[in-house]
Amino acid sequence: MTPVTRTRRASRLVFLSLALVASLVLGACGSAAATPTPTFGPVVLDGTSWVLISYMTPDGTNYTVPMSVSPTAKFSGGQFSGFAGCNTFNGPYTQDGETIAIGPLSGTKAACEPPLSVVEAAYVQALGAVNTAMAAGSTLRLVEQGGFSALEFVRAN
């Protein structure tokens, strides 16, 4: 075999090897399915606990809850309880499929400073307005009759 034949043969092997690697890489990329958007649907709330991560005010402004606040919600045997950032609260809740009614709520009355007081006021106000509970994976949305997400939680248990 001449040096030119060996060089051509080596070039072909390199080319074929690179083509094989490229097809494997592209095939792997093409076969990876896009992450589907979670579909929210009915959720059984009894026996669950949640941590509030965001809320939307009636004017449509969305807020992320500061990590230092950590409001909670617990559903157990028809009783709703939680921590709103400064005060604790409790009251009845009823659920039928996606339909939910919370309250009336009673709670402690400690004074607190922002951001605790701001988050707490929005949270308690939204709890009185929500009428739909939906979940996807570890995310819970309690939605107001107007149709926007009033409260969004992540599962605590």
C-alpha positions, 0 to 999 in steps of 0.5 A: 500500500502506498503512503497516499492510499494509507492517508486516504484510507485513514481520512475515510476512517476518520470521516466515518468515525466523525459521521458516526459520532455526529449521528449518535449525538444528533440522534440522542438530542432528537430523541429527547422529549421536551419537558411537558408543561404540567397540567393542573387538575383536581387534588385531594387536599385532606392530610396535606401541608403546603408552603406559599411561594407566590401570590397574585393581588386582585389587580393582577400583580404577581409577587414571590414570597420572600424566603424569610416569611414562609406562610403555610397551609394545612388541610386536615379533616375539614379544618384549614390551618396555617401560618401567615408570616406573623400570625397563625389562623384556622377555620373550616374548609370544604372541598368537592372536586376542584371546588373549595371554600375556606373559612371563616378564619380566626387567628392571632392578632400579633402586629408585624412589620413588612414584608411579613405584614404585606404578605400576611394581608394578601394571603388572608385576603386571597384565602377568603376569595379562592374557590378552586383548588388545582394541583400538578405534581408538587404545586398547588394553586388556589384560584379566585373566581375571576380565574387568575392564580391567587395563591401558589404553593409547593408541597411541604409533606 
